[in-house]
Amino acid sequence: MAVRPMAGAQDRRHYAAGDTVKLKLVLDHRANLREVRLIFVHLRDTTAPPLVARGEPHPGSDRGADGSIGSIGSIKSRVDAEVTLPPAVVPGIYKLVRISYETAGGQLGHLEKEEGLLDAHQITFEVFNEPEETPSIVDVAFADSSDSLRE
């Protein structure tokens, strides 16, 4: 399996606790894949738990007409993976370090820099602390009133 970063993926994205980080990935593979995981680690704090985006592959092309698993029987699958940042997420920059997968037959595997993840390691995002400001009331009304809330 080879991995190529999608256009704009190197642009740093900014998130906070509770945000959902969404990623898209296209894989070329021969085995039927059940799940794909993209693992991100904090660049500076080695004690911060890794963040794992998960997704289910959706085949975009079929194998050869005979269903073989040879080189002509490869499948291209699109994976829409996501991770919702936990309340205790450590602020800082997170970097993609590994893509793991599970096949329909239960085999586990992963890609790292030396195994096709050469350019994808540039995919990073930054987590910020939540702002400590108090929300302000814009409008309040009874739900059954004919007045609608102003936005």
Secondary structure, DSSP 4 states (H G I P E B T S, - for coil): ----PPTTTTS-EEE-TT-EEEEEEEEEESSPEEEEEEEEEESS-TTSPPEEEEE-EEESS---TT---SGGG-EEEEEEEEEEPPTTPPPEEEEEEEEEEEETTS-EEEE-GGGT-TTGGG-EEEE-PPP-PPP-------TTSSPPPP-
